[in-house]
């Protein structure tokens, strides 16, 4: 039950990330849900989101977007 709930939450987070990256024109391959369940001290058993691999130019753009959003 816990793994199924955290898998759904992780899948939703991965989908939201993919949509946001696509809207920003950034391509990241392999974004998805880690098949393993991790035991987090803060949150208990949880599935993590794999961020995948990206072309260096896309990573530079992603970093610029994050820094702009952080106000730096």
mmCIF file of the N, C-alpha and C atoms, coordinates in Angstrom:
data_MODEL
# 
_entry.id   MODEL 
# 
loop_
_atom_site.group_PDB 
_atom_site.id 
_atom_site.type_symbol 
_atom_site.label_atom_id 
_atom_site.label_alt_id 
_atom_site.label_comp_id 
_atom_site.label_asym_id 
_atom_site.label_entity_id 
_atom_site.label_seq_id 
_atom_site.pdbx_PDB_ins_code 
_atom_site.Cartn_x 
_atom_site.Cartn_y 
_atom_site.Cartn_z 
_atom_site.occupancy 
_atom_site.B_iso_or_equiv 
_atom_site.pdbx_formal_charge 
_atom_site.auth_seq_id 
_atom_site.auth_comp_id 
_atom_site.auth_asym_id 
_atom_site.auth_atom_id 
_atom_site.pdbx_PDB_model_num 
ATOM 1   N N  . UNK A 1 1  ? 0.820  -1.196 0.000   1.00 0.00 ? 1  UNK A N  1 
ATOM 2   C CA . UNK A 1 1  ? 0.000  0.000  0.000   1.00 0.00 ? 1  UNK A CA 1 
ATOM 3   C C  . UNK A 1 1  ? 0.864  1.261  0.000   1.00 0.00 ? 1  UNK A C  1 
ATOM 4   N N  . UNK A 1 2  ? 1.851  1.331  0.901   1.00 0.00 ? 2  UNK A N  1 
ATOM 5   C CA . UNK A 1 2  ? 2.715  2.513  0.959   1.00 0.00 ? 2  UNK A CA 1 
ATOM 6   C C  . UNK A 1 2  ? 3.470  2.666  -0.359  1.00 0.00 ? 2  UNK A C  1 
ATOM 7   N N  . UNK A 1 3  ? 4.019  1.561  -0.868  1.00 0.00 ? 3  UNK A N  1 
ATOM 8   C CA . UNK A 1 3  ? 4.789  1.633  -2.115  1.00 0.00 ? 3  UNK A CA 1 
ATOM 9   C C  . UNK A 1 3  ? 3.905  2.070  -3.273  1.00 0.00 ? 3  UNK A C  1 
ATOM 10  N N  . UNK A 1 4  ? 2.669  1.589  -3.316  1.00 0.00 ? 4  UNK A N  1 
ATOM 11  C CA . UNK A 1 4  ? 1.753  1.979  -4.398  1.00 0.00 ? 4  UNK A CA 1 
ATOM 12  C C  . UNK A 1 4  ? 1.424  3.459  -4.307  1.00 0.00 ? 4  UNK A C  1 
ATOM 13  N N  . UNK A 1 5  ? 1.172  3.939  -3.087  1.00 0.00 ? 5  UNK A N  1 
ATOM 14  C CA . UNK A 1 5  ? 0.854  5.365  -2.913  1.00 0.00 ? 5  UNK A CA 1 
ATOM 15  C C  . UNK A 1 5  ? 2.043  6.229  -3.308  1.00 0.00 ? 5  UNK A C  1 
ATOM 16  N N  . UNK A 1 6  ? 3.243  5.859  -2.836  1.00 0.00 ? 6  UNK A N  1 
ATOM 17  C CA . UNK A 1 6  ? 4.415  6.670  -3.155  1.00 0.00 ? 6  UNK A CA 1 
ATOM 18  C C  . UNK A 1 6  ? 4.770  6.560  -4.632  1.00 0.00 ? 6  UNK A C  1 
ATOM 19  N N  . UNK A 1 7  ? 4.479  5.406  -5.258  1.00 0.00 ? 7  UNK A N  1 
ATOM 20  C CA . UNK A 1 7  ? 4.724  5.264  -6.703  1.00 0.00 ? 7  UNK A CA 1 
ATOM 21  C C  . UNK A 1 7  ? 3.818  6.207  -7.470  1.00 0.00 ? 7  UNK A C  1 
ATOM 22  N N  . UNK A 1 8  ? 2.555  6.328  -7.049  1.00 0.00 ? 8  UNK A N  1 
ATOM 23  C CA . UNK A 1 8  ? 1.633  7.251  -7.712  1.00 0.00 ? 8  UNK A CA 1 
ATOM 24  C C  . UNK A 1 8  ? 2.064  8.692  -7.546  1.00 0.00 ? 8  UNK A C  1 
ATOM 25  N N  . UNK A 1 9  ? 2.508  9.034  -6.350  1.00 0.00 ? 9  UNK A N  1 
ATOM 26  C CA . UNK A 1 9  ? 2.986  10.391 -6.086  1.00 0.00 ? 9  UNK A CA 1 
ATOM 27  C C  . UNK A 1 9  ? 4.231  10.691 -6.915  1.00 0.00 ? 9  UNK A C  1 
ATOM 28  N N  . UNK A 1 10 ? 5.146  9.724  -6.982  1.00 0.00 ? 10 UNK A N  1 
ATOM 29  C CA . UNK A 1 10 ? 6.372  9.908  -7.761  1.00 0.00 ? 10 UNK A CA 1 
ATOM 30  C C  . UNK A 1 10 ? 6.048  10.013 -9.251  1.00 0.00 ? 10 UNK A C  1 
ATOM 31  N N  . UNK A 1 11 ? 5.095  9.213  -9.737  1.00 0.00 ? 11 UNK A N  1 
ATOM 32  C CA . UNK A 1 11 ? 4.707  9.271  -11.146 1.00 0.00 ? 11 UNK A CA 1 
ATOM 33  C C  . UNK A 1 11 ? 4.113  10.635 -11.485 1.00 0.00 ? 11 UNK A C  1 
ATOM 34  N N  . UNK A 1 12 ? 3.282  11.167 -10.600 1.00 0.00 ? 12 UNK A N  1 
ATOM 35  C CA . UNK A 1 12 ? 2.698  12.492 -10.813 1.00 0.00 ? 12 UNK A CA 1 
ATOM 36  C C  . UNK A 1 12 ? 3.789  13.558 -10.843 1.00 0.00 ? 12 UNK A C  1 
ATOM 37  N N  . UNK A 1 13 ? 4.737  13.468 -9.909  1.00 0.00 ? 13 UNK A N  1 
ATOM 38  C CA . UNK A 1 13 ? 5.842  14.431 -9.872  1.00 0.00 ? 13 UNK A CA 1 
ATOM 39  C C  . UNK A 1 13 ? 6.681  14.353 -11.141 1.00 0.00 ? 13 UNK A C  1 
ATOM 40  N N  . UNK A 1 14 ? 6.964  13.126 -11.616 1.00 0.00 ? 14 UNK A N  1 
ATOM 41  C CA . UNK A 1 14 ? 7.741  12.949 -12.844 1.00 0.00 ? 14 UNK A CA 1 
ATOM 42  C C  . UNK A 1 14 ? 6.989  13.524 -14.044 1.00 0.00 ? 14 UNK A C  1 
ATOM 43  N N  . UNK A 1 15 ? 5.675  13.297 -14.097 1.00 0.00 ? 15 UNK A N  1 
ATOM 44  C CA . UNK A 1 15 ? 4.861  13.847 -15.193 1.00 0.00 ? 15 UNK A CA 1 
ATOM 45  C C  . UNK A 1 15 ? 4.879  15.373 -15.178 1.00 0.00 ? 15 UNK A C  1 
ATOM 46  N N  . UNK A 1 16 ? 4.755  15.958 -13.986 1.00 0.00 ? 16 UNK A N  1 
ATOM 47  C CA . UNK A 1 16 ? 4.779  17.418 -13.874 1.00 0.00 ? 16 UNK A CA 1 
ATOM 48  C C  . UNK A 1 16 ? 6.137  17.979 -14.295 1.00 0.00 ? 16 UNK A C  1 
ATOM 49  N N  . UNK A 1 17 ? 7.205  17.302 -13.898 1.00 0.00 ? 17 UNK A N  1 
ATOM 50  C CA . UNK A 1 17 ? 8.541  17.748 -14.281 1.00 0.00 ? 17 UNK A CA 1 
ATOM 51  C C  . UNK A 1 17 ? 8.723  17.667 -15.786 1.00 0.00 ? 17 UNK A C  1 
ATOM 52  N N  . UNK A 1 18 ? 8.316  16.536 -16.389 1.00 0.00 ? 18 UNK A N  1 
ATOM 53  C CA . UNK A 1 18 ? 8.423  16.386 -17.845 1.00 0.00 ? 18 UNK A CA 1 
ATOM 54  C C  . UNK A 1 18 ? 7.658  17.492 -18.561 1.00 0.00 ? 18 UNK A C  1 
ATOM 55  N N  . UNK A 1 19 ? 6.445  17.791 -18.101 1.00 0.00 ? 19 UNK A N  1 
ATOM 56  C CA . UNK A 1 19 ? 5.629  18.833 -18.729 1.00 0.00 ? 19 UNK A CA 1 
ATOM 57  C C  . UNK A 1 19 ? 6.292  20.205 -18.612 1.00 0.00 ? 19 UNK A C  1 
ATOM 58  N N  . UNK A 1 20 ? 6.837  20.508 -17.430 1.00 0.00 ? 20 UNK A N  1 
ATOM 59  C CA . UNK A 1 20 ? 7.498  21.800 -17.224 1.00 0.00 ? 20 UNK A CA 1 
ATOM 60  C C  . UNK A 1 20 ? 8.749  21.919 -18.090 1.00 0.00 ? 20 UNK A C  1 
ATOM 61  N N  . UNK A 1 21 ? 9.537  20.847 -18.155 1.00 0.00 ? 21 UNK A N  1 
ATOM 62  C CA . UNK A 1 21 ? 10.749 20.877 -18.983 1.00 0.00 ? 21 UNK A CA 1 
ATOM 63  C C  . UNK A 1 21 ? 10.395 21.020 -20.460 1.00 0.00 ? 21 UNK A C  1 
ATOM 64  N N  . UNK A 1 22 ? 9.375  20.302 -20.891 1.00 0.00 ? 22 UNK A N  1 
ATOM 65  C CA . UNK A 1 22 ? 8.946  20.391 -22.285 1.00 0.00 ? 22 UNK A CA 1 
ATOM 66  C C  . UNK A 1 22 ? 8.479  21.803 -22.607 1.00 0.00 ? 22 UNK A C  1 
ATOM 67  N N  . UNK A 1 23 ? 7.709  22.412 -21.707 1.00 0.00 ? 23 UNK A N  1 
ATOM 68  C CA . UNK A 1 23 ? 7.235  23.783 -21.918 1.00 0.00 ? 23 UNK A CA 1 
ATOM 69  C C  . UNK A 1 23 ? 8.393  24.769 -22.025 1.00 0.00 ? 23 UNK A C  1 
ATOM 70  N N  . UNK A 1 24 ? 9.494  24.473 -21.332 1.00 0.00 ? 24 UNK A N  1 
ATOM 71  C CA . UNK A 1 24 ? 10.681 25.336 -21.372 1.00 0.00 ? 24 UNK A CA 1 
ATOM 72  C C  . UNK A 1 24 ? 11.611 24.977 -22.526 1.00 0.00 ? 24 UNK A C  1 
ATOM 73  N N  . UNK A 1 25 ? 11.227 23.958 -23.317 1.00 0.00 ? 25 UNK A N  1 
ATOM 74  C CA . UNK A 1 25 ? 12.052 23.543 -24.452 1.00 0.00 ? 25 UNK A CA 1 
ATOM 75  C C  . UNK A 1 25 ? 13.279 22.756 -24.047 1.00 0.00 ? 25 UNK A C  1 
ATOM 76  N N  . UNK A 1 26 ? 13.237 22.099 -22.899 1.00 0.00 ? 26 UNK A N  1 
ATOM 77  C CA . UNK A 1 26 ? 14.376 21.337 -22.390 1.00 0.00 ? 26 UNK A CA 1 
ATOM 78  C C  . UNK A 1 26 ? 14.074 19.850 -22.518 1.00 0.00 ? 26 UNK A C  1 
ATOM 79  N N  . UNK A 1 27 ? 15.007 19.121 -23.133 1.00 0.00 ? 27 UNK A N  1 
ATOM 80  C CA . UNK A 1 27 ? 14.842 17.679 -23.332 1.00 0.00 ? 27 UNK A CA 1 
ATOM 81  C C  . UNK A 1 27 ? 15.653 16.917 -22.293 1.00 0.00 ? 27 UNK A C  1 
ATOM 82  N N  . UNK A 1 28 ? 14.968 16.075 -21.547 1.00 0.00 ? 28 UNK A N  1 
ATOM 83  C CA . UNK A 1 28 ? 15.620 15.205 -20.570 1.00 0.00 ? 28 UNK A CA 1 
ATOM 84  C C  . UNK A 1 28 ? 15.099 13.794 -20.811 1.00 0.00 ? 28 UNK A C  1 
ATOM 85  N N  . UNK A 1 29 ? 16.013 12.861 -21.051 1.00 0.00 ? 29 UNK A N  1 
ATOM 86  C CA . UNK A 1 29 ? 15.590 11.485 -21.282 1.00 0.00 ? 29 UNK A CA 1 
ATOM 87  C C  . UNK A 1 29 ? 15.629 10.695 -19.983 1.00 0.00 ? 29 UNK A C  1 
ATOM 88  N N  . UNK A 1 30 ? 14.776 9.734  -19.861 1.00 0.00 ? 30 UNK A N  1 
ATOM 89  C CA . UNK A 1 30 ? 14.810 8.825  -18.723 1.00 0.00 ? 30 UNK A CA 1 
ATOM 90  C C  . UNK A 1 30 ? 14.156 9.342  -17.463 1.00 0.00 ? 30 UNK A C  1 
ATOM 91  N N  . UNK A 1 31 ? 13.412 10.440 -17.540 1.00 0.00 ? 31 UNK A N  1 
ATOM 92  C CA . UNK A 1 31 ? 12.711 10.920 -16.351 1.00 0.00 ? 31 UNK A CA 1 
ATOM 93  C C  . UNK A 1 31 ? 11.595 9.939  -16.024 1.00 0.00 ? 31 UNK A C  1 
ATOM 94  N N  . UNK A 1 32 ? 11.576 9.460  -14.794 1.00 0.00 ? 32 UNK A N  1 
ATOM 95  C CA . UNK A 1 32 ? 10.557 8.490  -14.416 1.00 0.00 ? 32 UNK A CA 1 
ATOM 96  C C  . UNK A 1 32 ? 10.656 8.143  -12.942 1.00 0.00 ? 32 UNK A C  1 
ATOM 97  N N  . UNK A 1 33 ? 9.996  7.056  -12.566 1.00 0.00 ? 33 UNK A N  1 
ATOM 98  C CA . UNK A 1 33 ? 9.944  6.628  -11.178 1.00 0.00 ? 33 UNK A CA 1 
ATOM 99  C C  . UNK A 1 33 ? 10.990 5.543  -10.929 1.00 0.00 ? 33 UNK A C  1 
ATOM 100 N N  . UNK A 1 34 ? 11.779 5.722  -9.894  1.00 0.00 ? 34 UNK A N  1 
ATOM 101 C CA . UNK A 1 34 ? 12.752 4.713  -9.486  1.00 0.00 ? 34 UNK A CA 1 
ATOM 102 C C  . UNK A 1 34 ? 11.983 3.471  -9.041  1.00 0.00 ? 34 UNK A C  1 
ATOM 103 N N  . UNK A 1 35 ? 12.346 2.285  -9.531  1.00 0.00 ? 35 UNK A N  1 
ATOM 104 C CA . UNK A 1 35 ? 11.594 1.083  -9.158  1.00 0.00 ? 35 UNK A CA 1 
ATOM 105 C C  . UNK A 1 35 ? 11.800 0.635  -7.711  1.00 0.00 ? 35 UNK A C  1 
ATOM 106 N N  . UNK A 1 36 ? 12.822 1.142  -7.066  1.00 0.00 ? 36 UNK A N  1 
ATOM 107 C CA . UNK A 1 36 ? 13.093 0.754  -5.679  1.00 0.00 ? 36 UNK A CA 1 
ATOM 108 C C  . UNK A 1 36 ? 12.358 1.656  -4.703  1.00 0.00 ? 36 UNK A C  1 
ATOM 109 N N  . UNK A 1 37 ? 12.026 1.134  -3.558  1.00 0.00 ? 37 UNK A N  1 
ATOM 110 C CA . UNK A 1 37 ? 11.428 1.917  -2.480  1.00 0.00 ? 37 UNK A CA 1 
ATOM 111 C C  . UNK A 1 37 ? 12.551 2.309  -1.524  1.00 0.00 ? 37 UNK A C  1 
ATOM 112 N N  . UNK A 1 38 ? 12.671 3.596  -1.248  1.00 0.00 ? 38 UNK A N  1 
ATOM 113 C CA . UNK A 1 38 ? 13.703 4.106  -0.359  1.00 0.00 ? 38 UNK A CA 1 
ATOM 114 C C  . UNK A 1 38 ? 13.088 4.415  0.996   1.00 0.00 ? 38 UNK A C  1 
ATOM 115 N N  . UNK A 1 39 ? 13.823 4.173  2.062   1.00 0.00 ? 39 UNK A N  1 
ATOM 116 C CA . UNK A 1 39 ? 13.337 4.467  3.404   1.00 0.00 ? 39 UNK A CA 1 
ATOM 117 C C  . UNK A 1 39 ? 13.917 5.805  3.837   1.00 0.00 ? 39 UNK A C  1 
ATOM 118 N N  . UNK A 1 40 ? 13.076 6.819  3.833   1.00 0.00 ? 40 UNK A N  1 
ATOM 119 C CA . UNK A 1 40 ? 13.478 8.164  4.203   1.00 0.00 ? 40 UNK A CA 1 
ATOM 120 C C  . UNK A 1 40 ? 13.196 8.392  5.682   1.00 0.00 ? 40 UNK A C  1 
ATOM 121 N N  . UNK A 1 41 ? 14.160 8.935  6.396   1.00 0.00 ? 41 UNK A N  1 
ATOM 122 C CA . UNK A 1 41 ? 13.945 9.228  7.820   1.00 0.00 ? 41 UNK A CA 1 
ATOM 123 C C  . UNK A 1 41 ? 12.814 10.232 7.999   1.00 0.00 ? 41 UNK A C  1 
ATOM 124 N N  . UNK A 1 42 ? 12.725 11.197 7.103   1.00 0.00 ? 42 UNK A N  1 
ATOM 125 C CA . UNK A 1 42 ? 11.708 12.242 7.228   1.00 0.00 ? 42 UNK A CA 1 
ATOM 126 C C  . UNK A 1 42 ? 10.331 11.790 6.756   1.00 0.00 ? 42 UNK A C  1 
ATOM 127 N N  . UNK A 1 43 ? 10.278 10.963 5.687   1.00 0.00 ? 43 UNK A N  1 
ATOM 128 C CA . UNK A 1 43 ? 9.005  10.639 5.044   1.00 0.00 ? 43 UNK A CA 1 
ATOM 129 C C  . UNK A 1 43 ? 8.620  9.173  5.088   1.00 0.00 ? 43 UNK A C  1 
ATOM 130 N N  . UNK A 1 44 ? 9.475  8.310  5.609   1.00 0.00 ? 44 UNK A N  1 
ATOM 131 C CA . UNK A 1 44 ? 9.197  6.879  5.591   1.00 0.00 ? 44 UNK A CA 1 
ATOM 132 C C  . UNK A 1 44 ? 9.474  6.302  4.210   1.00 0.00 ? 44 UNK A C  1 
ATOM 133 N N  . UNK A 1 45 ? 8.911  5.135  3.890   1.00 0.00 ? 45 UNK A N  1 
ATOM 134 C CA . UNK A 1 45 ? 9.142  4.510  2.585   1.00 0.00 ? 45 UNK A CA 1 
ATOM 135 C C  . UNK A 1 45 ? 8.605  5.386  1.455   1.00 0.00 ? 45 UNK A C  1 
ATOM 136 N N  . UNK A 1 46 ? 9.423  5.609  0.451   1.00 0.00 ? 46 UNK A N  1 
ATOM 137 C CA . UNK A 1 46 ? 9.038  6.508  -0.645  1.00 0.00 ? 46 UNK A CA 1 
ATOM 138 C C  . UNK A 1 46 ? 9.734  6.092  -1.932  1.00 0.00 ? 46 UNK A C  1 
ATOM 139 N N  . UNK A 1 47 ? 9.100  6.337  -3.049  1.00 0.00 ? 47 UNK A N  1 
ATOM 140 C CA . UNK A 1 47 ? 9.722  6.146  -4.361  1.00 0.00 ? 47 UNK A CA 1 
ATOM 141 C C  . UNK A 1 47 ? 10.341 7.474  -4.776  1.00 0.00 ? 47 UNK A C  1 
ATOM 142 N N  . UNK A 1 48 ? 11.526 7.431  -5.345  1.00 0.00 ? 48 UNK A N  1 
ATOM 143 C CA . UNK A 1 48 ? 12.200 8.631  -5.827  1.00 0.00 ? 48 UNK A CA 1 
ATOM 144 C C  . UNK A 1 48 ? 11.931 8.822  -7.306  1.00 0.00 ? 48 UNK A C  1 
ATOM 145 N N  . UNK A 1 49 ? 12.116 10.051 -7.771  1.00 0.00 ? 49 UNK A N  1 
ATOM 146 C CA . UNK A 1 49 ? 11.978 10.374 -9.191  1.00 0.00 ? 49 UNK A CA 1 
ATOM 147 C C  . UNK A 1 49 ? 13.368 10.410 -9.804  1.00 0.00 ? 49 UNK A C  1 
ATOM 148 N N  . UNK A 1 50 ? 13.554 9.657  -10.889 1.00 0.00 ? 50 UNK A N  1 
ATOM 149 C CA . UNK A 1 50 ? 14.814 9.694  -11.631 1.00 0.00 ? 50 UNK A CA 1 
ATOM 150 C C  . UNK A 1 50 ? 14.752 10.877 -12.590 1.00 0.00 ? 50 UNK A C  1 
ATOM 151 N N  . UNK A 1 51 ? 15.772 11.702 -12.563 1.00 0.00 ? 51 UNK A N  1 
ATOM 152 C CA . UNK A 1 51 ? 15.755 12.903 -13.386 1.00 0.00 ? 51 UNK A CA 1 
ATOM 153 C C  . UNK A 1 51 ? 16.258 12.662 -14.797 1.00 0.00 ? 51 UNK A C  1 
ATOM 154 N N  . UNK A 1 52 ? 16.996 11.601 -15.028 1.00 0.00 ? 52 UNK A N  1 
ATOM 155 C CA . UNK A 1 52 ? 17.420 11.258 -16.380 1.00 0.00 ? 52 UNK A CA 1 
ATOM 156 C C  . UNK A 1 52 ? 18.675 11.986 -16.828 1.00 0.00 ? 52 UNK A C  1 
ATOM 157 N N  . UNK A 1 53 ? 18.963 11.842 -18.115 1.00 0.00 ? 53 UNK A N  1 
ATOM 158 C CA . UNK A 1 53 ? 20.151 12.439 -18.722 1.00 0.00 ? 53 UNK A CA 1 
ATOM 159 C C  . UNK A 1 53 ? 19.724 13.564 -19.655 1.00 0.00 ? 53 UNK A C  1 
ATOM 160 N N  . UNK A 1 54 ? 20.609 14.533 -19.824 1.00 0.00 ? 54 UNK A N  1 
ATOM 161 C CA . UNK A 1 54 ? 20.292 15.669 -20.679 1.00 0.00 ? 54 UNK A CA 1 
ATOM 162 C C  . UNK A 1 54 ? 21.537 16.137 -21.420 1.00 0.00 ? 54 UNK A C  1 
ATOM 163 N N  . UNK A 1 55 ? 21.318 16.759 -22.564 1.00 0.00 ? 55 UNK A N  1 
ATOM 164 C CA . UNK A 1 55 ? 22.385 17.369 -23.353 1.00 0.00 ? 55 UNK A CA 1 
ATOM 165 C C  . UNK A 1 55 ? 22.927 18.565 -22.560 1.00 0.00 ? 55 UNK A C  1 
ATOM 166 N N  . UNK A 1 56 ? 24.244 18.799 -22.593 1.00 0.00 ? 56 UNK A N  1 
ATOM 167 C CA . UNK A 1 56 ? 24.807 19.910 -21.823 1.00 0.00 ? 56 UNK A CA 1 
ATOM 168 C C  . UNK A 1 56 ? 24.133 21.259 -22.090 1.00 0.00 ? 56 UNK A C  1 
ATOM 169 N N  . UNK A 1 57 ? 23.760 21.524 -23.330 1.00 0.00 ? 57 UNK A N  1 
ATOM 170 C CA . UNK A 1 57 ? 23.110 22.815 -23.613 1.00 0.00 ? 57 UNK A CA 1 
ATOM 171 C C  . UNK A 1 57 ? 21.763 22.921 -22.899 1.00 0.00 ? 57 UNK A C  1 
ATOM 172 N N  . UNK A 1 58 ? 21.038 21.805 -22.792 1.00 0.00 ? 58 UNK A N  1 
ATOM 173 C CA . UNK A 1 58 ? 19.775 21.810 -22.064 1.00 0.00 ? 58 UNK A CA 1 
ATOM 174 C C  . UNK A 1 58 ? 19.999 22.007 -20.572 1.00 0.00 ? 58 UNK A C  1 
ATOM 175 N N  . UNK A 1 59 ? 21.077 21.433 -20.038 1.00 0.00 ? 59 UNK A N  1 
ATOM 176 C CA . UNK A 1 59 ? 21.394 21.601 -18.621 1.00 0.00 ? 59 UNK A CA 1 
ATOM 177 C C  . UNK A 1 59 ? 21.748 23.053 -18.317 1.00 0.00 ? 59 UNK A C  1 
ATOM 178 N N  . UNK A 1 60 ? 22.491 23.705 -19.220 1.00 0.00 ? 60 UNK A N  1 
ATOM 179 C CA . UNK A 1 60 ? 22.801 25.132 -19.041 1.00 0.00 ? 60 UNK A CA 1 
ATOM 180 C C  . UNK A 1 60 ? 21.514 25.958 -19.000 1.00 0.00 ? 60 UNK A C  1 
ATOM 181 N N  . UNK A 1 61 ? 20.578 25.659 -19.897 1.00 0.00 ? 61 UNK A N  1 
ATOM 182 C CA . UNK A 1 61 ? 19.303 26.381 -19.925 1.00 0.00 ? 61 UNK A CA 1 
ATOM 183 C C  . UNK A 1 61 ? 18.497 26.119 -18.664 1.00 0.00 ? 61 UNK A C  1 
ATOM 184 N N  . UNK A 1 62 ? 18.480 24.869 -18.216 1.00 0.00 ? 62 UNK A N  1 
ATOM 185 C CA . UNK A 1 62 ? 17.762 24.522 -16.994 1.00 0.00 ? 62 UNK A CA 1 
ATOM 186 C C  . UNK A 1 62 ? 18.351 25.267 -15.793 1.00 0.00 ? 62 UNK A C  1 
ATOM 187 N N  . UNK A 1 63 ? 19.670 25.290 -15.700 1.00 0.00 ? 63 UNK A N  1 
ATOM 188 C CA . UNK A 1 63 ? 20.329 26.008 -14.600 1.00 0.00 ? 63 UNK A CA 1 
ATOM 189 C C  . UNK A 1 63 ? 19.986 27.497 -14.644 1.00 0.00 ? 63 UNK A C  1 
ATOM 190 N N  . UNK A 1 64 ? 19.970 28.093 -15.829 1.00 0.00 ? 64 UNK A N  1 
ATOM 191 C CA . UNK A 1 64 ? 19.635 29.512 -15.968 1.00 0.00 ? 64 UNK A CA 1 
ATOM 192 C C  . UNK A 1 64 ? 18.195 29.783 -15.514 1.00 0.00 ? 64 UNK A C  1 
ATOM 193 N N  . UNK A 1 65 ? 17.269 28.889 -15.869 1.00 0.00 ? 65 UNK A N  1 
ATOM 194 C CA . UNK A 1 65 ? 15.869 29.043 -15.473 1.00 0.00 ? 65 UNK A CA 1 
ATOM 195 C C  . UNK A 1 65 ? 15.742 28.944 -13.944 1.00 0.00 ? 65 UNK A C  1 
ATOM 196 N N  . UNK A 1 66 ? 16.429 27.981 -13.354 1.00 0.00 ? 66 UNK A N  1 
ATOM 197 C CA . UNK A 1 66 ? 16.366 27.814 -11.900 1.00 0.00 ? 66 UNK A CA 1 
ATOM 198 C C  . UNK A 1 66 ? 16.957 29.029 -11.199 1.00 0.00 ? 66 UNK A C  1 
ATOM 199 N N  . UNK A 1 67 ? 18.093 29.500 -11.672 1.00 0.00 ? 67 UNK A N  1 
ATOM 200 C CA . UNK A 1 67 ? 18.727 30.676 -11.058 1.00 0.00 ? 67 UNK A CA 1 
ATOM 201 C C  . UNK A 1 67 ? 17.854 31.911 -11.217 1.00 0.00 ? 67 UNK A C  1 
ATOM 202 N N  . UNK A 1 68 ? 17.223 32.078 -12.373 1.00 0.00 ? 68 UNK A N  1 
ATOM 203 C CA . UNK A 1 68 ? 16.335 33.224 -12.592 1.00 0.00 ? 68 UNK A CA 1 
ATOM 204 C C  . UNK A 1 68 ? 15.148 33.155 -11.635 1.00 0.00 ? 68 UNK A C  1 
ATOM 205 N N  . UNK A 1 69 ? 14.617 31.970 -11.440 1.00 0.00 ? 69 UNK A N  1 
ATOM 206 C CA . UNK A 1 69 ? 13.494 31.800 -10.520 1.00 0.00 ? 69 UNK A CA 1 
ATOM 207 C C  . UNK A 1 69 ? 13.888 32.025 -9.069  1.00 0.00 ? 69 UNK A C  1 
ATOM 208 N N  . UNK A 1 70 ? 15.153 31.756 -8.764  1.00 0.00 ? 70 UNK A N  1 
ATOM 209 C CA . UNK A 1 70 ? 15.653 31.960 -7.399  1.00 0.00 ? 70 UNK A CA 1 
ATOM 210 C C  . UNK A 1 70 ? 16.059 33.399 -7.163  1.00 0.00 ? 70 UNK A C  1 
ATOM 211 N N  . UNK A 1 71 ? 16.016 34.198 -8.219  1.00 0.00 ? 71 UNK A N  1 
ATOM 212 C CA . UNK A 1 71 ? 16.353 35.614 -8.076  1.00 0.00 ? 71 UNK A CA 1 
ATOM 213 C C  . UNK A 1 71 ? 17.823 35.909 -8.019  1.00 0.00 ? 71 UNK A C  1 
ATOM 214 N N  . UNK A 1 72 ? 18.646 34.977 -8.531  1.00 0.00 ? 72 UNK A N  1 
ATOM 215 C CA . UNK A 1 72 ? 20.098 35.217 -8.512  1.00 0.00 ? 72 UNK A CA 1 
ATOM 216 C C  . UNK A 1 72 ? 20.619 35.506 -9.897  1.00 0.00 ? 72 UNK A C  1 
# 
